[in-house]
Amino acid sequence: MYEIPKEIKAKPKLMGLELKELIIVGVSFFLFLTIFRDLVHGVLVIPYLIIASGTLFWLVLPSGNNPRLKNYQSIRLFFQHKQSTYHALAVQKVLNDQQFGEDGMLDEQ
């Protein structure tokens, strides 16, 4: 008998992170340790490294609002949000338009 895989589109993970996320964390941590560290005052280097590491860790955690996405993906979607994509309709307005028409006069049937 052959075993049927339960998940066909499984992505390879290393230390719980996908390859793309591992590269993002690695490059970001490298930047935090080299280039951006020079911009921080010497007294604040340790708090800076703690906060930067915590932020990187939080970015790759699953999002609380959308469990299929990571936090960095949710942030990207937030900034890509288009206001014209979806508008909620007031149910009462729709019912009034159906009953009274656009001009506000009662439709006689």
N, C-alpha and C positions, 0 to 999 in steps of 0.2 A: 504494500500500500504506500501511496505517496501522501506526504503531509501537505495540506493546502494552507498557504500563508494567510493569516487573518488580515494583515494590513499590507496591501500591495505597494502603496506609495510611501512606504516608510523611508525617512531620510536618515542617513548615517549620523550618529551622534558621538561626540567625544567629550567626556566629563559633563554630560547632560546638555551640551550645546551643539547646535548644528554647525557645520563648517563655516557658513557665512557669519553666524553670530560669533564664533570663535575668532575669526579674522577681525571683526569689528572691535571686539573687546581687546584683542592683542594690539591692534594699531592705536586704539584710543589710549590704552594704558601706556604704550610707548610714548605717545605724544604728551601725556600727563607727566611722565617721568623726565622728559627731556626738554622740549620746547616750552610748554606751559609752566613748568616748575621754575624756570628762570624769571617768569613774570610775577612770581609770588615772593613776598618779603620773607626773609630767613626765619623769622619768628613763627610765621604761619604755615610753614612747609608741612609739618606733621598733620595739622587739622585739614589742610588742603588735600593731602594724599588720602586721608581717611574719608573725607566727603567725596572725592573723585572716585575712589574705589567703590564706595557704597552706591553712588549714582550709576556707575557702570553695571554693578550687580543688579540693581533695581530695573535697569533698562532691558535686561534679558530675561527677567521673570515674566511669567504669564500675566496678561492683563486681567485686572479684576472686572472690567466691564465687558470684555470679549475674550473668553477663555481660549479661543483658537488662535489668538494673536499674542505677540509679546508686547511689552509696554512701548518699546521704540516704534513698533508698527502702528500702535494706537495713536501715538503722538503724530506720526506722519499722516495718518488718516484725518486727524483733527485739523491739521493745517491745510490739507487738500480739500476739505469740505466745501462744497459749492452750495450756496444758499438757494439757488434757483432749482436744485435737483428735486427737492421734496417740499411740499407745503401741506400742512394739515388743513383740512376743510372743517369749518364749523358745521356740525350736523344740523343744527337749527336753521342756519342760513340756507342750506341745501333744501331742507324741507319747505321752508318759506318760499324759495324760488320755484319749487315744483308746484306748490299750491297756488301762489299768488302771481307768479310770473316775474319777469325782470322789472317791470314797471311798477309793481306793488299793487296792481289791480287784481281783484279776484277773478280767476279763470272760470267762466261758466261753461259747463260741459253738457 
